[in-house]
Amino acid sequence: MNLRNAFFGYAKQDVQAILAEFKRRIQEMDRLSKEKDSLIVDYQEKIQGYQNRERLINDALKDARTIANAILQKAETEAKQLMVSTEALTDKQLANAREDIRHLDEIKEKITEHERTMRQELLNLIEQQKAVVENFDLTTFEAASQNISNEVAKSDKVIQDSKIRVVLPSEVPRKTTDENVIPLYSLK
């Protein structure tokens, strides 16, 4: 960043270019911050969705347990009633009931495993987002602010020094002798 000297300090265009660059950098940093805030909101919504799914899975597990219990009770009741008529029919119904329970247990295992996997993925995702937020470097904002303050202080100093060194104008000799003509002055 080079500043050219002008009549009373630095060239206005150079100072404005530097300030515009600082403003552009600050806007870029604000944009990045807003993008990260947006990502955080998106992930929070995803987390809420996963929590809703977890509740649905828990409800499904409760329903599955209730159904399993109902099936088991029904099988036991029917077995008692049919025990009188035939032992073979009872064995078959008990086998069916056990197969249903085994199948429900398999489903339960799959759901539990899926829940563990989803939970781990969610925890990994949260850790990744924490790392992104924790690694966000605020020192660049502070450094930019300090640089702007330093440049403004330097500009103020140059302006103050320039005001002290101004030479008063002197009259330029004229070729006319007319008293009504306003004399011209120039700066040395």
JOPEBEL-V947874 format. One record per backbone hydrogen bond with DSSP energy under -1.0 kcal/mol. CO is the residue of the C=O (numbers start at 1). NH is the residue of the N-H. E is the energy in kcal/mol with one decimal. If there is no record, write none. Layout:
<<CO	NH	E> <CO	NH	E>>
This chain:
<<4	11	-3.2> <9	6	-5.2> <11	15	-2.2> <12	16	-2.8> <13	17	-2.4> <14	18	-2.4> <15	19	-2.8> <16	20	-2.5> <17	21	-2.3> <18	22	-2.6> <19	23	-2.6> <20	24	-2.6> <21	25	-2.6> <22	26	-2.6> <23	27	-2.6> <24	28	-2.4> <25	29	-2.6> <26	30	-2.6> <27	31	-2.6> <28	32	-2.6> <29	33	-2.4> <30	34	-2.6> <31	35	-2.4> <32	36	-2.3> <33	37	-2.4> <34	38	-2.5> <35	39	-2.4> <36	40	-2.4> <37	41	-2.4> <38	42	-2.6> <39	43	-2.8> <40	44	-2.4> <41	45	-2.3> <42	46	-2.3> <43	47	-2.7> <44	48	-2.4> <45	49	-2.3> <46	50	-2.7> <47	51	-2.5> <48	52	-2.3> <49	53	-2.5> <50	54	-2.5> <51	55	-2.2> <52	56	-2.3> <53	57	-2.7> <54	58	-2.7> <55	59	-2.6> <56	60	-2.7> <57	61	-2.6> <58	62	-2.4> <59	63	-2.7> <60	64	-2.8> <61	65	-2.6> <62	66	-2.6> <63	67	-3.1> <64	68	-3.0> <65	69	-2.8> <66	70	-2.6> <67	71	-3.1> <68	72	-2.7> <69	73	-2.7> <70	74	-2.7> <71	75	-2.8> <72	76	-2.6> <73	77	-2.6> <74	78	-2.8> <75	79	-2.2> <76	80	-2.2> <77	81	-2.1> <78	82	-2.9> <79	83	-1.3> <82	86	-2.9> <86	90	-1.0> <87	91	-2.1> <88	92	-2.1> <89	93	-2.2> <90	94	-2.4> <91	95	-2.4> <92	96	-2.3> <93	97	-2.5> <94	98	-2.7> <95	99	-2.3> <96	100	-2.5> <97	101	-2.3> <98	102	-2.9> <99	103	-2.8> <100	104	-2.8> <101	105	-2.6> <102	106	-2.5> <103	107	-2.6> <104	108	-2.9> <105	109	-2.7> <106	110	-2.7> <107	111	-2.9> <108	112	-2.8> <109	113	-2.9> <110	114	-2.7> <111	115	-2.6> <112	116	-2.4> <113	117	-2.6> <114	118	-2.8> <115	119	-2.6> <116	120	-2.5> <117	121	-2.7> <118	122	-2.5> <119	123	-2.5> <120	124	-2.7> <121	125	-2.5> <122	126	-2.5> <123	127	-2.6> <124	128	-2.5> <125	129	-2.2> <126	130	-2.6> <127	131	-2.4> <128	132	-2.1> <129	133	-2.5> <130	134	-3.2> <131	135	-2.2> <138	142	-1.7> <139	143	-3.3> <140	144	-2.3> <141	145	-2.4> <142	146	-2.5> <143	147	-2.7> <144	148	-2.5> <145	149	-2.3> <146	150	-2.6> <147	151	-2.6> <148	152	-2.6> <149	153	-2.3> <150	154	-2.5> <151	155	-2.4> <152	156	-2.5> <153	157	-2.2> <154	158	-2.5> <155	159	-2.4> <156	160	-2.5> <157	161	-2.8> <158	162	-2.4> <159	163	-2.0> <160	164	-1.3> <161	165	-1.2> <170	186	-1.7> <184	172	-2.5> <186	170	-1.7>>
